[in-house]
Amino acid sequence: MTHPQRASRQPLPLTAEEEERFVREMVPVVAASVGAGRTFRISADTEPLQRMFREITSRTSQAMGRPLAGYTNGREFWIEPGEA
């Protein structure tokens, strides 16, 4: 039986420093995937995760010097080359 308090626990939000580090470290991961011609796809079912991946899309686009498109269905987030 699951303990009632455990079932309702949410993960602690990242601090601003942790969020910045996560975004910074994900840029080369996404760039490698998209640069190899693949769509980057990840679970992102919360607004904070979706916000971070929108920022990752923007920073990766700037780093690669080409447009990228990021979109979500509320559960997953995709990043792929955009139209020039």
C-alpha positions in Angstrom: 0.0 0.0 0.0 1.3 3.4 -0.9 1.6 5.9 1.9 -0.8 8.8 1.3 1.8 11.5 1.9 4.3 9.9 -0.6 1.7 9.7 -3.3 1.1 13.4 -3.2 4.7 14.5 -3.1 5.9 16.7 -5.9 9.6 17.0 -6.7 11.2 20.1 -5.3 11.6 22.8 -7.9 15.1 23.6 -9.1 16.8 26.7 -7.8 17.6 29.4 -10.3 21.2 28.3 -10.3 20.3 24.7 -11.0 17.8 25.6 -13.7 20.5 27.8 -15.4 23.0 25.0 -15.2 20.5 22.5 -16.6 19.7 24.7 -19.6 23.3 25.4 -20.3 24.3 21.7 -20.2 21.4 20.7 -22.4 22.3 23.0 -25.3 25.2 20.9 -26.6 23.1 17.7 -26.2 20.2 19.1 -28.2 22.6 20.6 -30.8 24.3 17.2 -31.3 20.9 15.5 -31.8 19.5 18.1 -34.2 22.9 18.6 -36.0 22.9 14.8 -36.7 19.5 15.2 -38.4 17.4 13.8 -35.6 14.5 15.4 -33.7 15.2 15.8 -30.0 12.3 14.5 -28.0 11.9 14.4 -24.2 9.1 14.1 -21.6 8.1 17.5 -20.4 4.7 17.3 -18.7 4.9 20.4 -16.5 5.0 24.1 -17.2 8.5 24.6 -15.6 10.0 21.8 -17.8 8.3 23.2 -20.9 9.6 26.7 -20.1 13.1 25.3 -19.7 13.0 23.5 -23.0 11.7 26.6 -24.8 14.7 28.4 -23.5 17.0 25.5 -24.5 15.5 25.7 -28.0 16.2 29.4 -28.2 19.8 29.0 -26.9 20.5 26.1 -29.2 19.2 27.9 -32.2 21.5 30.8 -31.4 24.5 28.5 -30.8 23.9 26.7 -34.1 23.2 29.9 -36.0 20.0 28.4 -37.5 16.3 28.4 -36.7 14.9 25.6 -34.6 11.3 24.8 -33.8 10.2 23.6 -30.4 6.7 22.3 -29.7 4.8 20.3 -27.1 1.6 18.3 -26.8 1.5 18.8 -23.0 3.4 15.6 -22.3 6.4 15.7 -24.6 8.6 18.4 -26.1 10.2 18.1 -29.5 13.0 20.3 -31.0 13.8 20.1 -34.7 15.1 22.3 -37.5 12.9 25.2 -38.3 12.2 27.0 -41.5 14.8 29.6 -42.6 
